[in-house]
């Protein structure tokens, strides 16, 4: 059975002036629905580039990226933006919260332009904050939260649209060990209880150990798989 994420013979190059830099070389991988996958490799190996292609932030130079049956590599920029907003939840190393907005308002941002009523938006936001254990912090501003709490707000923002896939780029990279462990437990819970398909880039073997599958990249090549 084909996976929810199918990367087929994908290569990615960037051009600066007349110089081509090849970042990914003929990558193929299949990620099943409900799978928690970690992408590992040294800096410059192409992990974040691959994550950006899977999440529709960037497009491949060659090959196909099929998510849930849709070839997103062929979508226009406007169609891709619409697709991302309903299918992908993003979690980054740096939380990207807006300082002048409360936790509630930060989480509400992705659904402000939807057809949901104000009452429905409130229900969605409160549900997301409850899942990450911060329903008692919804009126706090980012500066009033710890780093771990800020990352949990960012995760609530990522799941408020009930996306098909969560992509996480070094989600514990800016946290102390205790906060990092809390975030990893939360991601495991999202995977197990809510059946979220998760693709996580990490340098940390401890973080990667929480995944079902670890895929290693080196200099743009997929080199091995461990289960």
Backbone torsions as a table, in degrees:
resi	resn	phi	psi	omega
1	UNK	NA	133.0	-179.1
2	UNK	-70.9	150.3	-178.2
3	UNK	-78.7	169.4	176.0
4	UNK	-70.4	-27.0	175.5
5	UNK	-118.6	120.0	176.8
6	UNK	-124.0	115.5	175.9
7	UNK	-105.6	117.6	-171.6
8	UNK	-119.0	108.4	174.0
9	UNK	50.3	49.8	-174.5
10	UNK	-91.4	130.6	171.1
11	UNK	-123.8	150.6	178.1
12	UNK	-139.7	126.8	176.0
13	UNK	-127.5	151.1	173.6
14	UNK	-119.2	146.2	180.0
15	UNK	-114.3	134.2	168.4
16	UNK	-126.8	116.7	-170.4
17	UNK	55.8	-120.1	-178.8
18	UNK	-106.2	12.1	-176.3
19	UNK	-101.4	124.1	179.2
20	UNK	-97.2	129.7	174.3
21	UNK	-113.3	117.1	-179.5
22	UNK	-87.8	124.1	-174.6
23	UNK	-105.9	-39.4	178.8
24	UNK	-127.9	140.5	-175.4
25	UNK	-123.3	104.2	170.2
26	UNK	50.7	55.2	-178.3
27	UNK	-86.0	132.2	171.7
28	UNK	-132.6	130.0	173.8
29	UNK	-154.7	158.7	-175.7
30	UNK	-131.0	123.0	179.9
31	UNK	-118.8	123.0	-176.4
32	UNK	-77.6	156.2	175.8
33	UNK	-61.0	133.9	179.1
34	UNK	82.3	5.2	-179.7
35	UNK	-87.6	145.2	175.5
36	UNK	-109.0	109.6	-175.5
37	UNK	-113.2	134.6	173.4
38	UNK	-107.9	134.7	173.5
39	UNK	-105.2	120.4	-178.7
40	UNK	-121.2	160.5	177.6
41	UNK	154.5	162.4	-179.8
42	UNK	-66.8	165.6	175.1
43	UNK	-56.4	137.1	-179.8
44	UNK	85.2	6.2	-177.8
45	UNK	-82.2	-13.7	178.3
46	UNK	105.4	8.2	-176.5
47	UNK	-60.5	-52.0	-177.4
48	UNK	-68.0	-35.4	176.5
49	UNK	-60.3	-45.3	178.6
50	UNK	-62.6	-41.8	178.0
51	UNK	-61.6	-42.1	179.4
52	UNK	-64.8	-33.5	177.3
53	UNK	-70.6	-43.1	180.0
54	UNK	-63.2	-35.2	-175.9
55	UNK	-91.0	1.3	176.2
56	UNK	77.4	15.0	174.4
57	UNK	-75.7	-31.8	-178.9
58	UNK	-133.4	166.6	-179.8
59	UNK	-118.3	146.3	179.2
60	UNK	-71.6	154.5	173.0
61	UNK	-76.2	-35.4	176.9
62	UNK	-142.0	156.5	175.0
63	UNK	94.1	-178.3	-175.7
64	UNK	-125.4	145.7	171.9
65	UNK	-126.1	110.2	-175.7
66	UNK	-110.7	117.6	-178.9
67	UNK	-116.2	117.5	177.7
68	UNK	54.7	37.1	176.6
69	UNK	90.1	-8.8	-178.4
70	UNK	-104.6	130.3	177.0
71	UNK	-82.7	95.3	-173.7
72	UNK	-73.8	-16.8	179.1
73	UNK	-68.8	-13.9	-179.1
74	UNK	-103.4	0.3	-178.3
75	UNK	-78.4	148.8	172.9
76	UNK	-69.5	166.4	-178.8
77	UNK	-60.9	-40.5	-179.1
78	UNK	-69.3	-40.4	177.8
79	UNK	-66.5	-36.5	179.5
80	UNK	-66.6	-40.9	178.6
81	UNK	-62.2	-42.7	178.2
82	UNK	-65.2	-42.0	178.8
83	UNK	-61.7	-45.4	179.3
84	UNK	-58.4	-40.8	-173.1
85	UNK	-65.3	-23.1	-178.6
86	UNK	-109.6	-16.1	-173.5
87	UNK	-110.5	-23.6	-171.4
88	UNK	-122.4	134.0	169.9
89	UNK	-109.9	131.6	-174.2
90	UNK	-107.5	132.5	172.8
91	UNK	-128.7	126.1	-176.5
92	UNK	-114.8	169.0	178.1
93	UNK	-63.4	-44.6	177.9
94	UNK	-101.8	130.1	-157.6
95	UNK	-67.3	-21.8	177.6
96	UNK	57.6	34.3	174.5
97	UNK	-82.5	150.3	178.7
98	UNK	-87.8	118.5	-170.1
99	UNK	-60.1	-31.2	-175.2
100	UNK	-87.7	1.6	178.2
101	UNK	-108.6	145.8	175.5
102	UNK	-71.2	170.5	175.9
103	UNK	-56.1	-45.0	179.6
104	UNK	-57.5	-48.4	-175.5
105	UNK	-67.8	-35.3	176.7
106	UNK	-63.9	-42.4	-179.2
107	UNK	-70.0	-31.2	-178.3
108	UNK	-72.4	-21.6	-173.0
109	UNK	-49.1	-47.9	-176.1
110	UNK	-65.7	-16.3	-176.8
111	UNK	-112.4	7.1	-179.1
112	UNK	-63.2	-35.3	-175.6
113	UNK	-96.6	11.4	177.3
114	UNK	-85.7	179.0	-179.5
115	UNK	-84.3	2.6	-179.6
116	UNK	-65.8	142.7	175.0
117	UNK	-73.5	168.0	179.2
118	UNK	-59.2	-41.0	179.5
119	UNK	-65.7	-39.8	178.5
120	UNK	-67.3	-40.1	176.7
121	UNK	-61.0	-43.0	179.7
122	UNK	-59.6	-42.9	179.7
123	UNK	-63.8	-43.9	179.1
124	UNK	-61.5	-45.6	-177.4
125	UNK	-65.7	-44.9	-179.2
126	UNK	-64.6	-36.7	176.8
127	UNK	-63.7	-45.8	-179.5
128	UNK	-63.3	-43.4	179.6
129	UNK	-68.1	-32.3	176.5
130	UNK	-67.5	-40.8	179.2
131	UNK	-59.6	-39.0	-178.4
132	UNK	-89.8	3.9	174.3
133	UNK	77.8	29.6	-177.5
134	UNK	-127.1	26.4	179.5
135	UNK	-63.8	-18.9	177.7
136	UNK	-90.8	3.7	-178.8
137	UNK	-121.3	14.5	-170.7
138	UNK	-66.7	-22.9	179.9
139	UNK	-96.2	4.5	179.0
140	UNK	-84.5	148.0	174.6
141	UNK	-89.4	157.6	-178.1
142	UNK	-50.4	-39.3	-177.8
143	UNK	-67.2	-15.6	178.5
144	UNK	-92.8	4.0	-176.9
145	UNK	-115.1	154.0	172.3
146	UNK	-75.0	168.4	177.9
147	UNK	-58.7	-42.7	178.8
148	UNK	-63.0	-39.5	178.0
149	UNK	-67.9	-38.4	177.4
150	UNK	-61.3	-41.7	179.4
151	UNK	-66.6	-34.4	176.9
152	UNK	-67.4	-36.8	173.7
153	UNK	-61.7	-42.4	179.2
154	UNK	-62.2	-37.2	177.6
155	UNK	-69.3	-39.5	176.1
156	UNK	-59.9	-41.5	177.3
157	UNK	-62.4	-36.8	-179.5
158	UNK	-69.3	-30.7	-175.5
159	UNK	-100.2	-3.0	-174.0
160	UNK	-65.1	-24.8	178.3
161	UNK	-88.9	2.3	-175.3
162	UNK	54.0	57.6	-176.3
163	UNK	-69.9	158.8	177.7
164	UNK	-70.8	-39.0	-172.5
165	UNK	-131.4	138.5	170.7
166	UNK	-105.2	129.1	172.8
167	UNK	-113.7	134.2	-175.7
168	UNK	-132.0	122.7	-179.2
169	UNK	-106.8	103.7	-178.6
170	UNK	50.3	54.9	-172.9
171	UNK	-65.7	-18.7	179.6
172	UNK	-109.5	6.3	-171.8
173	UNK	-65.5	-22.1	-176.9
174	UNK	-110.9	17.7	-173.4
175	UNK	-118.1	152.8	171.1
176	UNK	-70.5	168.9	-172.7
177	UNK	-59.6	-42.8	-178.1
178	UNK	-62.7	-48.7	179.9
179	UNK	-65.0	-38.5	178.5
180	UNK	-61.3	-43.1	179.5
181	UNK	-62.8	-38.0	177.9
182	UNK	-63.1	-41.8	179.6
183	UNK	-65.9	-40.8	179.4
184	UNK	-65.7	-39.6	176.3
185	UNK	-62.6	-40.5	178.9
186	UNK	-63.8	-42.5	179.7
187	UNK	-66.9	-38.0	174.9
188	UNK	-60.9	-40.4	-179.9
189	UNK	-66.2	-43.1	177.7
190	UNK	-59.9	-36.5	179.1
191	UNK	-70.9	-48.0	-173.1
192	UNK	-79.1	-46.5	-174.5
193	UNK	-83.1	-33.9	-174.4
194	UNK	-110.9	3.3	175.3
195	UNK	56.2	34.9	177.3
196	UNK	-75.8	131.5	170.6
197	UNK	-77.9	124.8	-175.0
198	UNK	-122.0	131.7	171.8
199	UNK	-119.4	118.2	-173.5
200	UNK	-124.0	125.7	170.7
201	UNK	-88.2	131.4	178.2
202	UNK	-154.2	149.6	169.9
203	UNK	-93.0	-13.4	-167.2
204	UNK	-91.8	115.2	179.0
205	UNK	-60.3	-32.4	178.2
206	UNK	-65.1	-43.8	177.2
207	UNK	-63.6	-44.5	-178.7
208	UNK	-62.4	-29.3	-177.3
209	UNK	-65.7	-16.5	178.3
210	UNK	-78.0	-15.4	-176.9
211	UNK	-81.3	158.3	174.1
212	UNK	-74.4	-37.4	-175.0
213	UNK	-133.9	136.1	174.8
214	UNK	-114.0	126.2	177.9
215	UNK	-116.9	133.4	-174.0
216	UNK	-107.4	132.3	174.8
217	UNK	-113.7	142.4	174.8
218	UNK	-146.4	119.9	179.5
219	UNK	51.9	40.4	174.7
220	UNK	85.3	2.0	179.3
221	UNK	-113.4	142.8	173.5
222	UNK	-82.3	115.5	-168.6
223	UNK	-104.5	-26.0	178.7
224	UNK	-165.4	168.9	178.2
225	UNK	-137.3	134.7	175.5
226	UNK	-126.0	145.3	-179.1
227	UNK	-122.1	NA	NA
